[in-house]
Amino acid sequence: MRELEYQLVKDDYKNWIHWNVLRNESKKMKIFSLVIYVGFVVIYVGGSLNSAKGNMAALIPAIGMALLVGAAMFYTTSHHNQERMIWKKSGLKRLERNNNFPVVHLTLNDLGLVMEVPSENVTKEYRYSELFGILEIERLFLLEANDKTWQFIAKSAFSSQEEMDEFKAFMEEKIADAKENPEKYEKKEEIPEEPQAAGSDVTDASYEGGSASGSDEEAEEIEPVDTSNMGKIGKMAHIMAAMAADAENEEDSEGTEESTVDEAAEAAAEAGQEQEAVSAAEADSREL
């Protein structure tokens, strides 16, 4: 990782603006302006010539006006005027007046570069995979991003021509490598770990069949018993056994135990009454 710090000056911005104006120069606009001017001269001076009727002295004001219009038109579309207007409207004139051009902190690392302007609380990061190329002009290195924007680095950040050459070679190598191996320079998003709730330290052994067991002893399962062939007394005996088993598994509830005992007693009483009725019926059948 390498860190550089430099302050931008007026000439850096002038160089940047001049390069932009030349780059965006439109030949079609120049041709269009020339056609408009020629049309104006033909109409204006030609009309004056017809009015003068061969008097050349009468044409001097018309010719002078045509020259003034041409001078104003071509100055408006000149590089110098365009650069002046950009300088004025961009706010750079105010920075020059206050001598407040920013200081830039540049950091180079294996994945990209970071540009910081502490006075304006601005930070801009570029991955090498986001850069298309590097261009050198008079006072600046220009970095072209994939979104067709440009970022410049002042050559004043380097103390010698050797350092400039080294920086340019380094950037060209990194940009070329990023084009061939973009996965090396991708941003990796870190997935935050979800906090574990207190008391949730449960081992896999405690979960079997989709349910958790709160004790070391597994609850005994009561196999269903076919009571279709039993008499009423047999059915009642089976119900009493099941109730007794439930009572043993619910030792913490005294009220449940008492109700179970009462139900068992009532069932036993009913069973006794039923047995007496059966005995009486059998006795009657014998007498008959």
TILUMKOL-859325 format. One line per 3 residues: number of its first residue (from 0); for each residue x, y, z of C-alpha. Coordinates in nm, 4 decimals, padded with zeros to 6 digits, always signed. Each point is the difference from the previous one (the first is absolute). Layout:
NUM> X:Y:Z  ...
***
This chain:
0> +00.0000:+00.0000:+00.0000  +00.1231:+00.3471:-00.0888  -00.1299:+00.3382:+00.1151
3> +00.0445:+00.3331:-00.1781  -00.1149:+00.3509:+00.0836  -00.0072:+00.3048:-00.2258
6> -00.1776:+00.3335:-00.0414  -00.1710:+00.0911:-00.3241  +00.0864:+00.3376:-00.1559
9> -00.1522:+00.2262:-00.2646  +00.2103:-00.1396:-00.2839  -00.1201:-00.3543:+00.0787
12> -00.3612:+00.1036:-00.0488  +00.0857:+00.2065:-00.3091  +00.1683:-00.3018:-00.1547
15> -00.3010:-00.2182:+00.0840  -00.2491:+00.2495:-00.1493  +00.2084:+00.0545:-00.3149
18> +00.0196:-00.3737:-00.0604  -00.3767:-00.0360:+00.0445  -00.0768:+00.2832:-00.2404
21> +00.2235:-00.1468:-00.2699  -00.1400:-00.3480:+00.0576  -00.3618:+00.1154:-00.0293
24> +00.0593:+00.2350:-00.2891  -00.2661:-00.0393:-00.2661  +00.1015:+00.0511:-00.3629
27> -00.3641:-00.0064:-00.1003  -00.0703:+00.2977:+00.2245  +00.2840:+00.1957:-00.1564
30> -00.1243:-00.0758:-00.3500  -00.3538:+00.0943:+00.1035  +00.1225:+00.3341:+00.1412
33> +00.1936:+00.0715:-00.3175  -00.3047:-00.0700:-00.2170  -00.2135:+00.2314:+00.2161
36> +00.2574:+00.2771:-00.0283  +00.0372:-00.0314:-00.3767  -00.3784:+00.0124:-00.0350
39> -00.0120:+00.3147:+00.2125  +00.2698:+00.1701:-00.2096  -00.1700:-00.0873:-00.3284
42> -00.3374:+00.1293:+00.1175  +00.1212:+00.3113:+00.1864  +00.2868:+00.1164:-00.2201
45> -00.1807:-00.1059:-00.3180  -00.3021:+00.2103:+00.0961  +00.2219:+00.2963:+00.0761
48> +00.1738:-00.0424:-00.3342  -00.3297:+00.0209:-00.1864  -00.0937:+00.3108:+00.1973
51> +00.3343:+00.1709:-00.0668  -00.0391:-00.0384:-00.3784  +00.3712:-00.0080:-00.0670
54> +00.0997:+00.2469:+00.2765  +00.2796:-00.1847:+00.1821  +00.0124:+00.2551:+00.2801
57> -00.3545:-00.0970:+00.0968  +00.1151:-00.3592:+00.0525  +00.2610:+00.0851:+00.2677
60> -00.2483:-00.0053:+00.2955  -00.1490:-00.3333:-00.1184  +00.3431:-00.1579:-00.0397
63> +00.1067:+00.1273:+00.3440  -00.3136:-00.1468:+00.1616  +00.0606:-00.3348:-00.1692
66> +00.3561:-00.0098:+00.1336  -00.1140:+00.0810:+00.3541  -00.2662:-00.2710:-00.0071
69> +00.2510:-00.2512:-00.1336  +00.2563:+00.0886:+00.2680  -00.2595:-00.0331:+00.2780
72> -00.1280:-00.3320:-00.1348  +00.3401:-00.1607:-00.0370  +00.1213:+00.1250:+00.3400
75> -00.3078:-00.1482:+00.1657  +00.0762:-00.3420:-00.1475  +00.3773:+00.0227:+00.0557
78> +00.1878:-00.2275:+00.2431  +00.1153:+00.2926:+00.2071  -00.3514:+00.1301:+00.0628
81> -00.1353:-00.3474:+00.0802  +00.2782:-00.0595:+00.2530  -00.0614:+00.3415:+00.1564
84> -00.3717:-00.0668:+00.0386  +00.0595:-00.3441:+00.1519  +00.2502:+00.1469:+00.2469
87> -00.2459:+00.2693:+00.1032  -00.3132:-00.2158:+00.0293  +00.1665:-00.2957:+00.1725
90> +00.0895:+00.2002:+00.3125  +00.3757:-00.0353:-00.0580  +00.0335:+00.3769:-00.0265
93> -00.1253:+00.0296:+00.3574  +00.2512:-00.2629:+00.1184  +00.2772:+00.1922:-00.1737
96> -00.1061:+00.3263:+00.1625  -00.0020:-00.1597:+00.3466  +00.3129:-00.2067:-00.0708
99> -00.1938:-00.3045:+00.1147  +00.0847:-00.2750:-00.2462  -00.0432:-00.3430:+00.1667
102> +00.2642:-00.2359:+00.1344  -00.0452:-00.3579:-00.1245  +00.1071:-00.3139:+00.1880
105> +00.0582:-00.2932:-00.2386  +00.0317:-00.3615:+00.1167  +00.1053:-00.2838:-00.2320
108> -00.0559:-00.3618:+00.1033  -00.0267:-00.3415:-00.1634  -00.3696:+00.0357:-00.0809
111> -00.0317:+00.3622:-00.1073  +00.0564:+00.3609:+00.0969  -00.1700:+00.2330:+00.2447
114> -00.0088:+00.3792:-00.0416  -00.0901:+00.2126:+00.3016  -00.0543:+00.3752:+00.0326
117> -00.0113:+00.0549:+00.3775  -00.0951:+00.3691:-00.0232  -00.3194:-00.0899:-00.1885
120> -00.0580:-00.3349:+00.1734  +00.0001:-00.1782:-00.3378  +00.1263:-00.3537:-00.0631
123> +00.0020:-00.1743:-00.3363  +00.1080:-00.3616:-00.0482  +00.0819:-00.1702:-00.3295
126> +00.0674:-00.3707:-00.0426  +00.2454:-00.0819:-00.2805  -00.2805:-00.2014:-00.1606
129> -00.2030:+00.3244:-00.0203  +00.2676:+00.1799:-00.2046  +00.0271:-00.0169:-00.3763
132> +00.3390:+00.1636:-00.0514  +00.2501:+00.2722:+00.0924  +00.0998:+00.3019:-00.2088
135> +00.2845:+00.2480:+00.0553  -00.0270:+00.3689:-00.0913  +00.2129:+00.3024:+00.0844
138> -00.0625:+00.0279:+00.3751  -00.2305:-00.2922:+00.0773  -00.0595:-00.3714:-00.0131
141> -00.3569:-00.0671:-00.1129  -00.1820:-00.3177:+00.1066  -00.2958:-00.1064:-00.2129
144> -00.2660:-00.1961:+00.1860  -00.2313:-00.2584:-00.1528  -00.2959:+00.2399:+00.0333
147> +00.1773:+00.2469:-00.2360  +00.0936:+00.2429:+00.2774  +00.3523:+00.1304:+00.0592
150> +00.2101:+00.0590:+00.3106  +00.3289:+00.1874:-00.0052  +00.3113:-00.0305:+00.2158
153> +00.2467:+00.2883:+00.0027  +00.3572:-00.0779:-00.0947  +00.1085:+00.2214:+00.2888
156> -00.0719:-00.3021:+00.2239  +00.3269:-00.1530:-00.1265  +00.3466:+00.1325:+00.0694
159> +00.1655:-00.1156:-00.3221  -00.0622:-00.1212:-00.3526  +00.1049:-00.3493:+00.1073
162> -00.2814:-00.0106:+00.2564  -00.2479:+00.1142:-00.2645  +00.1116:-00.2728:-00.2374
165> -00.0182:-00.2567:+00.2792  -00.3527:+00.1095:+00.0927  -00.1209:-00.0139:-00.3600
168> +00.1510:-00.3468:-00.0524  -00.1558:-00.1215:+00.3269  -00.3463:+00.1270:-00.0981
171> +00.0215:-00.1490:-00.3502  +00.1002:-00.3376:+00.1461  -00.2803:+00.0002:+00.2566
174> -00.2665:+00.1092:-00.2490  +00.1088:-00.2695:-00.2470  -00.0021:-00.2667:+00.2742
177> -00.3460:+00.1127:+00.1153  -00.1351:-00.0439:-00.3525  +00.1330:-00.3562:-00.0156
180> -00.0849:-00.0947:+00.3597  -00.2917:+00.2178:+00.1149  -00.0902:-00.2408:+00.2819
183> +00.3197:+00.0974:+00.1859  -00.1206:+00.3585:+00.0359  -00.3652:-00.0516:+00.0813
186> -00.1383:+00.1385:+00.3231  -00.0810:-00.2764:+00.2455  -00.2954:+00.0704:+00.2247
189> +00.0438:-00.1278:+00.3527  -00.3054:-00.1786:+00.1370  -00.0413:+00.0868:+00.3703
192> -00.0430:-00.2943:+00.2329  -00.3365:-00.0173:+00.1692  +00.0304:+00.0245:+00.3799
195> -00.0894:-00.3226:+00.1785  -00.2738:+00.0322:+00.2572  +00.0876:-00.0699:+00.3596
198> -00.0680:-00.3565:+00.1047  -00.0186:-00.1206:-00.3601  +00.3145:-00.2122:+00.0197
201> -00.1697:-00.3235:-00.0953  +00.1830:-00.2901:-00.1543  -00.1287:-00.1903:-00.2997
204> -00.0510:-00.3031:+00.2221  -00.2833:+00.1797:+00.1816  -00.2025:+00.0158:-00.3240
207> -00.1291:-00.3252:-00.1410  -00.2888:-00.0380:-00.2361  -00.0615:+00.3767:-00.0038
210> -00.0641:+00.0287:+00.3783  +00.2169:+00.0948:+00.2967  +00.0344:-00.2094:+00.3143
213> +00.0358:+00.1871:+00.3283  +00.1360:-00.2935:+00.2019  +00.2451:-00.2831:-00.0436
216> -00.2732:-00.2629:+00.0351  -00.2269:-00.0539:-00.2960  -00.3679:-00.0209:+00.0733
219> -00.1343:-00.3508:-00.0301  -00.2537:-00.0367:-00.2759  -00.3170:-00.1994:+00.0790
222> -00.0797:-00.2337:-00.2821  -00.3660:-00.0005:-00.0998  -00.1881:-00.3097:+00.1108
225> -00.2872:-00.1530:-00.1934  -00.2951:-00.0133:+00.2451  -00.2648:-00.1062:-00.2506
228> +00.0010:-00.3621:+00.1242  -00.0048:+00.0911:+00.3717  -00.3100:+00.0079:+00.2101
231> -00.1051:+00.3067:+00.1914  +00.2038:-00.1072:+00.3000  +00.3117:-00.0487:-00.2161
234> -00.0457:+00.3404:-00.1586  -00.0374:+00.1615:+00.3414  +00.3139:-00.1727:+00.1230
237> +00.1946:+00.1302:-00.3039  -00.1264:+00.3554:+00.0614  +00.1030:-00.0224:+00.3645
240> +00.3510:-00.1148:-00.1004  +00.0369:+00.2877:-00.2464  -00.1145:+00.2495:+00.2643
243> +00.2507:-00.1383:+00.2459  +00.2814:+00.0380:-00.2566  -00.0994:+00.3630:-00.0676
246> -00.0029:+00.0679:+00.3731  +00.3605:-00.1240:+00.0331  +00.1195:+00.2319:-00.2867
249> -00.1625:+00.3069:+00.1642  +00.1538:-00.0064:+00.3448  +00.0262:+00.3813:+00.0213
252> -00.3773:+00.0488:+00.0041  -00.1628:-00.1238:+00.3228  -00.3452:+00.1011:-00.1150
255> +00.0360:-00.2169:-00.3084  +00.1017:-00.2983:+00.2152  -00.3022:+00.0412:+00.2250
258> -00.2396:+00.0233:-00.2942  +00.1590:-00.3102:-00.1545  -00.0446:-00.1992:+00.3224
261> -00.3616:+00.1117:+00.0292  -00.0696:-00.0976:-00.3577  +00.1633:-00.3389:+00.0605
264> -00.2100:-00.0527:+00.3124  -00.3183:+00.0925:-00.1826  +00.0944:-00.2316:-00.2845
267> +00.0660:-00.2812:+00.2482  -00.3352:+00.0593:+00.1684  -00.1814:-00.0073:-00.3307
270> +00.1888:-00.3148:-00.0926  -00.1097:-00.1616:+00.3295  -00.3615:+00.0953:-00.0586
273> +00.0171:-00.1390:-00.3488  +00.1543:-00.3244:+00.1334  -00.2815:-00.0321:+00.2549
276> -00.2566:+00.0521:-00.2724  +00.1623:-00.2648:-00.2143  +00.0088:-00.2479:+00.2953
279> -00.3671:+00.0637:+00.0731  -00.0929:-00.0550:-00.3625  +00.1910:-00.3279:-00.0036
282> -00.1782:-00.1149:+00.3196  -00.3383:+00.0798:-00.1492  +00.0869:-00.1973:-00.3129
285> +00.0946:-00.3032:+00.2098  -00.3303:+00.0098:+00.1863  -00.1856:+00.0032:-00.3279
***
